[in-house]
């Protein structure tokens, strides 16, 4: 019996009906590829922006610091002469790499049009999403890029469904890999947050705090770095921890680079930067970094010194951060970002599914890369499903992370 997904059937009908509609209305598409022209739309951009990765000042700083390697590609959709929707992109030369688990199995250079997380703003109705995706496809057809990368779209959004269905079969993304995105809405007090936790979570919070304070007492301290002139020390202290983590073995997490320093300086200038470091006997042992933005703390990187794992320093620091935010009252939520982790499941109050989406150029290279990626993704998903079935995935991840942790 053939099963037809009602949502997909409805999407197809809407696309068919609206394919010409968005072109016949009093609307226009403009691609902005010069920095000075972006200032014209700053007002609309700033009004719509909600995530630091798509902040106009962060965007302009990235372009400025990568001159010769990246250029603007911002798509503006206007209706009746007024901005209606915005897709913030940049074209740059990047290595595309596909992984099975933690291992890179295929890597190739490509010219990519990248849309950062939170970089699609404004009225995202179906016709508008179709117009934006159509312009992405036009960019690929003109040879301006080999691939479009849309970073983590909500799977129940119009832009996700259009981006997955509108391109031709050979150029569309055939993977179905989805990531949970976790978020904690903060209550009015830490006591209320504590009461909302499960019995086991409350027990662990008490146990780890008691263990930490019993051993270190007055020899533990937490510092919050927010000022521009404190960035160098924050980076030095965090690096002593990050260098020991398994994330460093994967090339992810905190990266001590000029780009990180530059981004933190810009964020500090706009009061959008915080780094928390836990010190035990004056030694850095755990850190959390992130960006307070639109009343949400967007967590960025975290790590702890594995030698102190008995004390759960990362969790101890996390509880103190939540306590601070509850008392502060101007942070309403913590956004944990991409990916799964047990602590996110335990302490979040809401979650949704997201997925990265690729669109490939209608060229031999584009179709070839898409075919290779599809094969790798399918293989990875089959392996993951099989390991989950035998309850071996968690054990393998744990062993691999221990292997990557510098000794």
C-alpha positions as CSV (number, residue, x, y, z in Angstrom):
1,X,0.0,0.0,0.0
2,X,1.4,3.4,-1.0
3,X,1.6,5.8,1.9
4,X,1.3,9.5,1.1
5,X,2.4,12.0,3.7
6,X,-0.5,14.6,4.0
7,X,1.8,17.4,4.9
8,X,4.1,16.8,1.9
9,X,1.1,16.4,-0.4
10,X,-0.3,19.7,0.9
11,X,3.1,21.4,0.4
12,X,3.3,20.1,-3.2
13,X,-0.2,21.5,-3.9
14,X,0.7,24.9,-2.4
15,X,3.9,25.0,-4.4
16,X,2.1,24.2,-7.6
17,X,-0.5,26.8,-6.9
18,X,1.9,29.5,-5.8
19,X,4.8,28.9,-8.3
20,X,3.8,31.8,-10.4
21,X,1.8,33.8,-7.8
22,X,4.9,35.1,-6.1
23,X,6.2,36.4,-9.4
24,X,3.0,38.1,-10.5
25,X,2.6,40.1,-7.3
26,X,4.1,43.6,-6.9
27,X,7.3,42.1,-5.5
28,X,10.9,42.2,-6.4
29,X,14.2,40.4,-5.6
30,X,17.5,42.2,-5.2
31,X,20.8,40.6,-4.5
32,X,23.2,42.8,-2.5
33,X,26.9,42.0,-2.9
34,X,28.5,45.3,-1.8
35,X,29.0,46.2,1.8
36,X,28.0,49.9,1.4
37,X,24.6,48.9,0.0
38,X,23.9,46.8,3.1
39,X,23.7,50.0,5.2
40,X,20.5,50.9,3.3
41,X,18.7,47.9,4.8
42,X,20.3,48.2,8.3
43,X,17.1,49.4,9.9
44,X,15.0,46.4,8.6
45,X,17.8,44.0,9.4
46,X,18.3,45.2,13.0
47,X,14.5,45.1,13.6
48,X,14.3,41.5,12.5
49,X,17.5,40.0,13.8
50,X,17.2,37.6,16.8
51,X,20.4,35.5,16.9
52,X,24.0,36.7,17.3
53,X,25.2,34.6,14.3
54,X,23.0,36.7,12.0
55,X,23.6,40.1,13.7
56,X,24.5,42.7,11.1
57,X,27.6,43.9,13.0
58,X,28.9,40.4,13.4
59,X,28.2,39.7,9.7
60,X,30.0,42.9,8.5
61,X,33.0,42.1,10.8
62,X,33.2,38.6,9.4
63,X,33.3,39.9,5.8
64,X,35.8,42.5,6.7
65,X,38.1,40.0,8.4
66,X,37.9,37.6,5.5
67,X,38.4,40.0,2.6
68,X,39.4,38.1,-0.5
69,X,37.9,34.8,0.9
70,X,34.3,35.9,1.5
71,X,31.9,38.3,-0.1
72,X,28.3,39.4,0.8
73,X,25.4,37.7,-0.9
74,X,22.2,39.1,0.8
75,X,18.8,38.5,-0.9
76,X,16.2,41.2,-0.2
77,X,12.6,40.5,-1.1
78,X,10.5,43.6,-1.3
79,X,6.7,44.0,-1.7
80,X,5.1,47.3,-2.7
81,X,8.6,48.9,-2.4
82,X,9.0,47.9,1.2
83,X,11.3,45.1,2.6
84,X,9.4,42.0,3.3
85,X,12.0,39.2,3.8
86,X,15.7,38.9,4.0
87,X,18.1,36.0,3.5
88,X,21.6,36.8,4.8
89,X,24.3,34.9,3.0
90,X,28.0,35.0,2.1
91,X,29.9,33.3,-0.6
92,X,33.3,31.8,0.4
93,X,35.7,29.1,-0.5
94,X,35.4,26.3,2.0
95,X,36.3,22.6,2.3
96,X,33.2,20.5,2.3
97,X,33.7,17.4,4.5
98,X,31.3,14.6,5.1
99,X,31.6,12.3,8.1
100,X,30.6,8.9,9.3
101,X,30.4,9.4,13.0
102,X,33.5,11.4,14.0
103,X,35.6,10.4,11.0
104,X,35.8,12.4,7.8
105,X,35.4,10.1,4.8
106,X,35.2,12.6,2.0
107,X,36.5,16.2,1.6
108,X,36.5,18.5,-1.4
109,X,37.0,22.3,-1.9
110,X,34.0,24.2,-3.0
111,X,32.5,27.7,-3.4
112,X,29.7,27.8,-0.9
113,X,26.8,30.2,-0.4
114,X,26.3,29.9,3.3
115,X,23.2,31.1,5.2
116,X,24.0,31.4,8.9
117,X,21.7,30.2,11.7
118,X,18.9,32.8,12.1
119,X,19.8,34.4,8.8
120,X,16.4,34.2,7.2
121,X,14.2,37.0,8.5
122,X,10.9,38.8,7.9
123,X,7.7,37.5,6.4
124,X,8.4,33.8,5.7
125,X,5.1,32.9,4.0
126,X,5.1,30.1,1.5
127,X,5.3,32.4,-1.6
128,X,8.1,34.4,0.0
129,X,10.1,31.3,0.8
130,X,9.6,30.0,-2.7
131,X,10.9,33.3,-4.1
132,X,14.0,33.2,-1.8
133,X,14.8,29.5,-2.6
134,X,14.3,30.2,-6.3
135,X,16.9,33.0,-6.1
136,X,19.3,30.6,-4.4
137,X,18.8,28.2,-7.3
138,X,19.4,31.1,-9.8
139,X,22.7,31.8,-8.0
140,X,23.8,28.2,-8.5
141,X,22.7,28.2,-12.1
142,X,24.7,31.3,-12.8
143,X,27.8,29.6,-11.5
144,X,28.3,31.9,-8.5
145,X,28.6,28.9,-6.1
146,X,28.8,25.1,-6.1
147,X,26.5,24.6,-3.2
148,X,24.1,26.5,-0.9
149,X,24.3,25.6,2.8
150,X,21.3,26.6,5.0
151,X,22.3,26.2,8.6
152,X,19.8,24.3,10.8
153,X,16.3,25.1,9.7
154,X,13.3,24.3,11.8
155,X,11.8,21.1,10.3
156,X,8.3,22.4,10.7
157,X,9.0,25.7,8.9
158,X,8.0,26.7,5.4
159,X,11.5,27.5,4.3
160,X,12.7,24.0,5.3
161,X,10.0,22.3,3.3
162,X,10.5,24.5,0.3
163,X,14.3,24.1,0.3
164,X,13.9,20.3,0.5
165,X,11.2,20.0,-2.3
166,X,11.7,22.9,-4.8
167,X,15.2,22.0,-6.3
168,X,15.4,19.3,-9.0
169,X,15.9,15.7,-7.9
170,X,19.6,15.7,-8.7
171,X,20.3,19.0,-6.9
172,X,18.1,18.7,-3.8
173,X,19.1,17.4,-0.4
174,X,18.0,13.8,0.1
175,X,19.2,13.3,3.7
176,X,16.8,13.2,6.6
177,X,19.2,13.7,9.4
178,X,17.6,15.9,12.1
179,X,19.0,17.4,15.3
180,X,17.2,18.3,18.5
181,X,17.5,21.9,19.6
182,X,17.1,22.4,23.4
183,X,16.1,25.5,25.3
184,X,15.4,26.3,28.9
185,X,12.9,29.0,29.8
186,X,14.1,30.4,33.1
187,X,11.7,30.7,36.1
188,X,11.6,33.7,38.4
189,X,13.9,32.1,41.0
190,X,16.5,29.4,41.3
191,X,14.4,27.7,44.0
192,X,11.6,27.4,41.4
193,X,14.0,26.0,38.9
194,X,15.1,23.5,41.4
195,X,11.6,22.4,42.3
196,X,10.8,21.8,38.7
197,X,13.5,19.2,38.3
198,X,13.0,15.5,38.8
199,X,13.9,13.8,42.1
200,X,17.1,12.3,40.7
201,X,18.2,15.7,39.2
202,X,17.6,17.5,42.5
203,X,19.6,14.8,44.3
204,X,22.5,15.2,41.9
205,X,22.5,19.0,42.1
206,X,22.7,18.8,45.9
207,X,25.3,16.0,45.9
208,X,27.7,17.6,43.4
209,X,27.5,21.0,45.1
210,X,28.1,19.5,48.6
211,X,31.0,17.5,47.2
212,X,32.6,20.5,45.6
213,X,32.2,22.8,48.6
214,X,33.4,20.2,51.1
215,X,36.7,19.6,49.2
216,X,37.5,23.2,48.1
217,X,35.4,25.5,50.3
218,X,36.8,29.0,50.0
219,X,39.3,27.8,47.4
220,X,36.8,27.8,44.6
221,X,35.7,30.9,42.7
222,X,33.8,31.8,39.6
223,X,34.6,34.7,37.4
224,X,32.4,36.2,34.7
225,X,34.4,37.9,31.9
226,X,32.5,40.7,30.1
227,X,34.8,43.5,29.5
228,X,36.9,44.0,26.4
229,X,40.2,44.3,28.3
230,X,39.6,40.9,30.1
231,X,39.3,38.9,26.9
232,X,43.0,37.9,26.7
233,X,43.0,36.5,30.2
234,X,39.7,34.7,29.5
235,X,41.2,33.1,26.3
236,X,44.4,32.0,28.2
237,X,42.4,30.4,31.0
238,X,39.9,28.7,28.8
239,X,42.7,27.3,26.6
240,X,44.3,25.5,29.5
241,X,41.0,23.6,29.9
242,X,40.0,23.2,26.2
243,X,43.4,21.7,25.2
244,X,42.5,18.7,27.4
245,X,39.0,18.0,26.0
246,X,37.9,15.5,23.5
247,X,36.3,18.3,21.5
248,X,39.8,19.6,20.7
249,X,40.5,16.2,19.2
250,X,37.6,16.7,16.9
251,X,38.5,20.3,16.0
252,X,35.3,21.6,17.6
253,X,34.4,23.5,20.7
254,X,36.5,26.5,21.8
255,X,39.2,27.4,19.3
256,X,42.0,29.7,20.3
257,X,42.2,31.8,17.2
258,X,42.4,35.4,16.0
259,X,38.8,35.0,14.7
260,X,37.5,34.0,18.2
261,X,39.3,36.9,19.8
262,X,37.9,39.3,17.2
263,X,34.4,38.1,17.6
264,X,34.6,38.4,21.4
265,X,35.9,41.9,21.2
266,X,33.1,43.0,18.9
267,X,30.5,41.3,21.2
268,X,32.1,43.0,24.3
269,X,31.8,46.4,22.6
270,X,28.0,45.7,22.3
271,X,27.7,44.2,25.8
272,X,26.9,40.8,24.1
273,X,29.6,38.6,25.5
274,X,30.0,36.6,28.7
275,X,32.6,33.9,29.6
276,X,32.2,32.1,32.9
277,X,35.2,30.2,34.4
278,X,35.3,28.1,37.5
279,X,38.6,28.1,39.4
280,X,39.6,25.5,41.9
281,X,42.6,26.6,44.0
282,X,43.1,29.3,41.4
283,X,43.3,26.7,38.6
284,X,40.8,27.0,35.7
285,X,38.7,23.8,35.7
286,X,35.5,24.5,33.7
287,X,34.1,27.2,31.4
288,X,30.9,28.2,29.7
289,X,30.9,30.9,26.9
290,X,27.9,32.5,25.3
291,X,26.1,35.6,24.1
292,X,23.3,37.4,25.9
293,X,21.1,38.6,23.0
294,X,17.5,39.6,22.9
295,X,17.0,38.4,26.5
296,X,18.3,35.0,25.7
297,X,21.7,33.5,26.6
298,X,22.9,31.7,23.5
299,X,25.4,29.1,24.8
300,X,28.4,28.8,22.6
301,X,31.2,26.5,24.0
302,X,31.7,24.6,27.2
303,X,34.3,22.3,28.7
304,X,35.9,21.0,31.9
305,X,39.1,19.5,33.0
306,X,38.7,15.7,32.9
307,X,41.0,15.3,35.9
308,X,38.3,16.9,38.1
309,X,35.4,14.8,36.7
310,X,34.6,13.4,40.2
311,X,33.4,16.8,41.2
312,X,31.3,17.5,38.0
313,X,32.8,21.0,37.7
314,X,30.9,21.7,34.4
315,X,27.5,21.0,36.1
316,X,28.5,22.9,39.2
317,X,29.3,26.0,37.1
318,X,26.1,25.5,35.0
319,X,23.9,25.6,38.2
320,X,25.6,28.8,39.4
321,X,25.0,30.4,35.9
322,X,21.3,29.5,36.1
323,X,21.1,30.9,39.6
324,X,22.7,34.2,38.4
325,X,20.3,34.5,35.5
326,X,17.2,33.8,37.6
327,X,18.3,36.6,40.0
328,X,19.3,38.9,37.2
329,X,15.8,38.9,35.6
330,X,17.0,40.3,32.2
331,X,17.8,36.9,30.8
332,X,14.6,34.9,30.1
333,X,16.0,31.7,28.5
334,X,19.2,29.7,27.8
335,X,19.5,28.4,24.3
336,X,21.7,25.3,24.2
337,X,22.3,25.4,20.5
338,X,22.7,22.4,18.2
339,X,23.2,18.8,19.1
340,X,22.2,16.4,21.7
341,X,23.5,15.9,25.3
342,X,22.1,14.4,28.4
343,X,22.3,17.6,30.4
344,X,20.3,19.4,27.7
345,X,17.5,16.8,27.9
346,X,17.5,17.0,31.7
347,X,17.4,20.7,32.1
348,X,15.6,22.0,29.1
349,X,11.9,23.0,29.1
350,X,11.3,22.8,25.3
351,X,12.8,21.4,22.2
352,X,12.3,21.1,18.5
353,X,13.8,19.4,15.4
354,X,16.2,21.1,13.0
355,X,18.2,20.0,10.0
356,X,20.9,21.5,7.8
357,X,19.8,21.7,4.2
358,X,22.1,21.7,1.1
359,X,21.2,22.7,-2.4
360,X,23.7,21.7,-5.1
361,X,24.5,23.4,-8.4
362,X,23.1,21.9,-11.7
363,X,26.6,21.1,-12.8
364,X,28.7,17.9,-13.0
365,X,30.5,18.8,-9.8
366,X,27.4,19.8,-7.9
367,X,25.5,16.6,-8.9
368,X,28.6,14.4,-8.1
369,X,29.1,15.9,-4.7
370,X,25.4,15.5,-3.9
371,X,25.6,11.8,-4.9
372,X,28.6,11.1,-2.8
373,X,27.1,13.0,0.2
374,X,23.8,11.1,-0.1
375,X,25.7,7.8,-0.1
376,X,27.7,8.7,3.0
377,X,24.7,10.1,4.9
378,X,22.6,7.0,4.2
379,X,25.4,4.7,5.3
380,X,25.9,6.8,8.4
381,X,22.2,6.6,9.2
382,X,22.0,2.9,8.7
383,X,25.0,2.3,11.0
384,X,23.6,4.6,13.6
385,X,20.2,2.9,13.5
386,X,21.9,-0.5,13.9
387,X,24.0,0.6,16.8
388,X,21.0,2.1,18.5
389,X,19.1,-1.1,18.1
390,X,21.9,-3.0,20.0
391,X,22.3,-0.1,22.5
392,X,25.9,0.2,21.4
393,X,26.0,3.8,20.1
394,X,26.4,5.5,23.5
395,X,29.2,3.1,24.5
396,X,31.1,3.7,21.2
397,X,30.7,7.5,21.6
398,X,32.1,7.3,25.1
399,X,35.1,5.2,24.1
400,X,35.9,7.4,21.1
401,X,35.7,10.6,23.2
402,X,38.0,9.0,25.8
403,X,40.4,8.1,23.0
404,X,40.3,11.8,21.7
405,X,40.9,13.3,25.2
406,X,44.6,14.3,25.4
407,X,46.3,12.3,28.1
